[in-house]
Amino acid sequence: MRGEGPRWSCVLPLPMRSIPVLSTCFCLLFLWLGGAAAQETRIAALVNDDVVSLSDLSARTTLAIRSASMTDDPQTRERLSSQVLRGLIDERLQMQEAKRLNVSVTKEEVDQSIARIERQNNMPKGGLDAYLTKSGIAKTTLVDQLTASLTWSKLVRNRLMQEVAVSDEEINEAMTRLKEQADVPQNRVSEIFLAVDNPSQEPQVKQLADRLVEQIRSGVKFDTIARQFSQSPTAAVGGDLGYVTEAQLAPDLADTVKKLNPGEMSYPVHTGGGYYILYLVDRKTLGAPNPGDTELSLVEVVLPLENTSPPEEQQRVLTRAQQISAAVKSCGELAKIGRDEAPQTSREIPTIKAHELAAGLQQTVLGLGVAEASKPVPMPGGLGVVMVCERTNPKGGLPTRDEIADSLARERLDALARRYMRDLRRGAYVDIRG
């Protein structure tokens, strides 16, 4: 009967029936444990020859909920489970295709992706491991997701790059248009894309899109949500599209971006393929230097402090942070304080672009001179003091021929990748069990 676990019997051979009851108990215990394990591997979906188990679905749903700071209750899990399952099914298809074409990623590539997530979330090295442990999430759950995302991005580049070759004539035409539009704004845009493969899915996908917007407006980082939920190839880099002009976007998306100010996010935008959520990171005039491209070397000291700490503890930490801010005169001094007082939450960053920092911290850092300590600033895990050790300001000018070629190729590659994924879905045997 559906929903029942396996039925077990424990019949001992005739010569052994005189063995004490304890032997029977061990037998029953062994079979009970086997039943429990079977429950853990019950099937959520079959994807060609691969299985998505209910435990896979549960673990990934937990990761999505924790990452998006959602309430972990049955209602939330029910709302998210179908979308999370779709994502897991897509990952199985992507990894099957990668295996067929002998495409893989290395441990070093996955580690680099983890380090990038830590930088973008102002975590020290190893901070992501600590977060996962605290949240009760196995690291393999995140690693599996990152591996699939990175592998798919590499597969798409290897498989489709020849089809997106950009000619010299196209680059020349693009450069001519840019010179004619030197005063046209460029927008640094991040995206979350939720596909609608058939009309029956639309209400559910729209509901999820609205829910994700609520979570981001409540303080969850856009790139975190993009990594967990977006079905665009840009999910691997937190949804970052880079700098684009309105002419490079589909009309509906261009109209939406035009109405945003830097730091603002759109409501879900319906297109033929699904729903987009857009975030305008920055806007600059073509040819002008972009502050977000400022290259920095930093030291961060974060004094641990929980949101639930009593007022006297909050005041103590604030006072100490103010003392540090007023006293330190060099990055060496600040780094030593971090090693002595908060080694687990402080870090030295040899090089980072300003746009890779959280929006609030980015503005703080760009306002500092070299060897100038910031005032205490709220940071993940506590209260921080930041100092700029070195700064290299960006240069202005029109994009290079290589940058233009990359932009044109990326647009075509994204469109081809979505078509590729759609074809994999259509050609697959997928049996969703529950």
Buried (B, 14 or more C-beta within 10 A) or exposed (E): EEEEEEEEEBEEEEEEEEEEEEBBEEBEEEBEEEBEEEEEEBBBBBBEEBBBBBBBBBBBBBBBBBBBBBEEEEEBBEBBBBBBBBBBBBBBBBBBBBEEEEBBBEEEBBEBBBBBBBBBBBBBEEBBBBBBEEEEBEEEBBBBBBBBBBBBBBBBBEBBEEEBEBEEEBBEEBBEEBEEEEEBBBBBBBBBBBBBBEEEBBEBBBEBBEBBBEBBEEEBBBBBBBBBBBBBBBBBBBBBBBBBBBEBBEEEBBEBBEEBEBEEBBEBBBEEBBBBBBBBBBBBEBBBBBBBBBEBBBBBBBBBBEEEBEEEEBEBBBEBBBEBBEEBEEBBBBBBBBEEBBEEBBBBBEEBBBBBBBBEBBEBBBEBEEBEBBEBBEBBBBBBBBBBBEBEEBEEEEBEBEEBBBBBBBBBBBEBBBEBBEEBBEEBEBEBEE
